[in-house]
Amino acid sequence: AKPVANAIMRPWGPTILFSLCHVAIVVISATQPSGVAPIAEFNEVFNPAGFPFSTAPQAAMQGMMQYVNFVSEEWPHVLIWDLFVGRYIWLDGERRGVFTPHSV
């Protein structure tokens, strides 16, 4: 399994390829009619007065899930971020000699 992990996780290619796919999805979604969630609703997700003081950020995220293009963009965003961070954790563990497969 380690040669397969090395082939996939060491080079930047897979992460960059998936990131470019994500950028394409964002651009295509943003150019569609009603392609982006209202920016005011999106900004509410980052409201510093949010959780635990308010559920407004969670409600804003839930509201944005009604926009098909937002959901189409959000899934690859989360998956590519997981790949990027997982790659970092795995490479750091390899460098330090720490077992990390349970962490990625």
Secondary structure as UniProt FT lines:
FT   HELIX           2..9
FT   HELIX           13..30
FT   TURN            33..34
FT   HELIX           39..44
FT   TURN            45..46
FT   TURN            48..49
FT   TURN            51..52
FT   HELIX           56..64
FT   TURN            65..66
FT   HELIX           68..96
FT   HELIX           101..103
//
